[in-house]
């Protein structure tokens, strides 16, 4: 099966390859047992316009009843969907929602150098092509489509929504990467060095930051879960990755942060208004 999407970075053609053998579920967290959930979540690989295989997963409600809405997960930096967001997917599916996730290039079980984001906008274009394809083919009759982004995935969700504001019903942002905290901002001298060195050694893991896992997660249980997960990247940010995240964060902070505040208020109102219908 193929689909195409033009997100400003050329035409992305996807070839869907269903996984015939499912990897064992790692017992990294307390499992959530959902009576209404399908026996096994769906998993497949898709191929992006750069010839890379990206891992995707889905949690679907039981039976042939159309889902209440389709929700697309955007995971954070250095993590993945199938394990780290499994609880979210299962709970939403048990409530009647269709849920899809995609591991970005260089993340989880997708192709690419671990923890390496050479082009943030290409990453967003991959998600756009896959999500739009699923929404318009597999779930063409479902009128409600939402994005759910965590951390860096929040920035992905914001940019996806900006690209197609009329396509998405809304977005749920969990601790989104909209602004770099003052205590994590690199010194201007470091930024200048970063820009110079990125053209020479883009993949080197020499960005002087605190432990990414500790900075991104407050709960020790969550930190331990990530460190036990072999699909999560635990090294220091690579030079080009750090520069890409910095550029995107500054762009959102300067041009979209006020819109995000308005969007969050709209989401809260929408969830309140639709809660009886959904649940």
C-alpha positions in Angstrom: 0.0 0.0 0.0 1.3 3.4 -0.9 0.4 7.0 -0.1 2.0 10.4 -0.7 2.2 13.7 1.1 3.8 16.9 0.2 4.9 18.7 3.3 7.3 21.2 1.7 10.2 18.7 1.6 9.3 16.7 -1.6 6.9 13.9 -2.1 7.1 11.2 0.6 6.1 7.8 -0.7 5.2 5.1 1.9 5.3 1.4 1.3 3.5 -0.4 4.1 5.1 -3.7 5.2 3.2 -5.6 7.8 5.3 -7.3 10.5 4.5 -11.0 10.6 6.3 -11.7 13.8 5.8 -9.5 16.8 8.6 -8.8 19.2 8.0 -9.9 22.8 6.4 -7.3 25.0 9.0 -6.1 27.5 7.8 -6.0 31.1 9.1 -2.5 31.8 6.1 -1.2 33.6 2.9 -2.5 35.3 0.7 -3.8 32.4 -2.7 -2.3 31.9 -5.4 -5.0 31.2 -8.2 -3.7 29.0 -11.2 -5.9 28.5 -12.3 -4.1 25.4 -8.8 -4.0 23.8 -7.9 -6.2 20.8 -5.8 -9.2 21.6 -2.6 -7.7 20.1 -1.7 -4.2 19.0 -0.9 -3.9 15.3 2.7 -3.3 14.2 4.2 -2.6 10.8 7.0 -0.8 9.1 6.6 2.0 6.6 9.2 3.4 4.2 9.8 7.2 4.0 10.9 9.2 1.0 14.6 8.7 2.1 14.3 5.0 1.9 14.3 4.4 5.6 12.0 1.9 7.4 10.1 3.5 10.2 8.4 1.4 12.9 4.7 2.1 13.6 2.2 0.6 16.0 -1.5 0.9 16.7 -4.0 0.1 19.4 -7.5 -0.4 18.2 -10.8 -0.9 20.0 -12.4 -4.3 19.9 -15.0 -5.1 17.3 -16.1 -3.4 14.1 -17.6 -0.3 15.7 -16.0 2.9 14.2 -13.7 4.6 16.7 -14.9 7.7 18.6 -11.8 9.5 17.2 -8.4 8.7 15.8 -5.4 9.8 18.0 -1.9 10.0 16.7 1.0 9.8 19.2 4.1 12.0 18.9 6.8 10.6 21.3 9.6 12.6 22.9 13.3 12.8 22.1 15.3 9.6 22.5 12.3 7.4 23.4 9.7 5.5 21.3 6.1 4.6 21.1 5.5 0.8 21.4 6.7 0.5 25.0 7.0 4.1 26.4 3.5 5.1 25.2 1.9 1.7 25.4 -0.1 2.5 28.5 -1.6 5.6 26.9 -2.4 3.6 23.7 -4.1 0.8 25.6 -6.2 3.1 27.8 -7.4 5.2 24.9 -8.2 2.1 22.8 -10.2 0.6 25.7 -12.2 3.8 25.8 -13.1 3.4 22.1 -10.3 5.4 20.3 -8.1 4.3 17.5 -4.5 5.1 18.4 -1.4 5.2 16.1 2.3 5.9 16.9 5.4 6.2 14.8 9.0 5.9 15.8 11.0 8.8 14.3 14.1 8.3 12.3 16.9 7.4 14.6 14.5 6.4 17.4 13.1 3.2 18.7 13.0 0.4 16.1 13.2 2.7 13.1 16.2 3.1 10.8 18.8 5.7 11.4 21.6 6.5 13.7 20.4 6.3 17.3 19.4 9.7 18.8 20.3 11.5 15.6 17.9 14.1 14.1 19.6 15.5 11.0 16.5 17.5 9.9 13.6 18.2 12.2 11.3 19.3 9.4 11.9 16.0 7.6 11.0 14.2 10.8 7.7 16.2 10.9 7.1 15.4 7.2 7.4 11.7 7.9 4.8 11.9 10.6 2.5 14.1 8.4 2.6 11.6 5.5 1.9 8.5 7.8 -0.7 10.1 10.0 -2.6 11.7 7.1 -2.5 8.4 5.2 -4.0 6.5 8.1 -6.6 9.1 8.8 -7.8 9.4 5.2 -7.7 5.7 4.2 -8.0 3.3 7.2 -10.2 5.8 9.1 -11.7 7.9 6.3 -15.1 7.9 8.0 -13.9 9.2 11.3 -14.3 13.0 11.4 -12.3 13.6 14.6 -8.5 13.5 14.4 -6.3 14.5 17.3 -2.5 14.7 17.9 -1.0 13.8 21.3 2.5 15.0 21.7 4.9 14.6 24.7 8.0 16.8 25.2 9.8 17.0 21.8 6.7 15.3 20.4 4.7 18.4 21.5 6.8 20.4 19.1 6.1 17.9 16.4 2.4 18.1 17.1 2.5 21.9 17.0 4.2 21.9 13.6 1.9 19.2 12.2 -1.1 21.2 13.3 0.3 24.4 11.8 0.8 22.7 8.5 -2.8 21.4 8.3 -4.9 23.5 10.8 -8.2 22.5 9.1 -7.4 18.8 9.0 -6.8 18.3 12.7 -9.6 18.5 15.3 -7.1 19.5 18.0 -3.9 18.6 19.8 -3.1 17.5 23.3 0.3 18.7 24.4 2.1 17.1 27.4 5.1 19.2 28.6 5.7 20.3 25.0 9.1 21.5 23.8 7.9 25.1 23.2 10.6 26.9 25.1 14.0 26.0 26.4 14.3 26.4 30.2 16.9 29.0 31.2 18.9 26.4 33.2 19.2 24.2 30.1 20.0 26.9 27.5 23.6 26.5 26.3 25.8 29.5 26.6 26.0 31.7 23.4 29.6 30.8 23.0 28.6 27.1 23.1 25.9 27.8 20.5 28.4 29.5 18.1 30.8 26.6 18.5 28.0 24.2 18.0 27.0 25.8 14.7 30.6 25.7 13.4 31.3 22.1 14.4 27.9 20.8 13.2 29.1 21.1 9.6 32.2 19.0 10.4 31.2 16.4 13.0 27.3 16.5 13.1 26.9 13.1 14.8 29.4 13.5 17.6 28.0 13.1 21.1 29.8 15.9 22.8 27.1 18.4 23.6 27.8 19.5 27.2 24.4 19.1 28.9 23.1 17.4 32.0 21.7 13.9 31.9 18.9 14.1 29.4 16.8 11.4 31.1 17.0 13.1 34.5 16.3 16.5 33.0 13.2 15.3 31.1 11.6 13.2 33.8 11.0 14.0 37.4 9.9 10.5 38.6 12.7 8.1 39.3 10.4 5.2 38.2 10.1 6.8 34.8 13.8 7.3 34.6 14.5 3.7 35.5 12.0 2.5 32.9 13.7 4.5 30.1 17.2 3.3 31.1 15.9 -0.4 31.0 14.4 0.1 27.6 16.9 -1.0 24.9 15.0 1.0 22.3 15.6 4.3 24.1 18.7 6.4 23.4 20.6 7.3 26.6 23.7 9.1 25.3 24.5 12.7 25.1 22.8 14.7 22.3 24.6 14.6 19.0 25.7 18.0 17.7 23.3 18.3 14.8 20.4 17.0 16.9 21.1 19.6 19.5 21.2 22.3 16.9 17.9 21.1 15.3 16.1 21.1 18.6 17.4 24.5 19.5 16.3 26.0 16.2 12.8 24.5 16.4 12.4 25.5 20.1 13.4 29.1 19.3 11.1 29.2 16.2 8.1 28.0 18.3 8.9 30.4 21.1 9.2 33.3 18.8 6.4 32.6 16.3 3.9 30.1 17.7 4.0 30.2 21.5 1.1 32.7 21.8 -0.9 30.5 19.4 -0.1 27.4 21.5 -1.6 29.2 24.6 -4.8 29.9 22.7 -4.8 26.3 21.3 -4.5 24.9 24.8 -7.5 26.9 26.0 -9.5 25.6 23.0 -8.5 22.0 23.8 -9.7 22.3 27.4 -13.0 23.7 26.2 -13.3 21.0 23.5 -12.5 18.1 25.9 -15.1 19.5 28.4 -17.7 19.9 25.8 -17.1 16.5 24.1 -16.4 14.4 27.3 -19.9 13.0 27.5 -20.0 12.0 23.9 -16.5 10.4 24.0 -16.7 8.6 27.3 
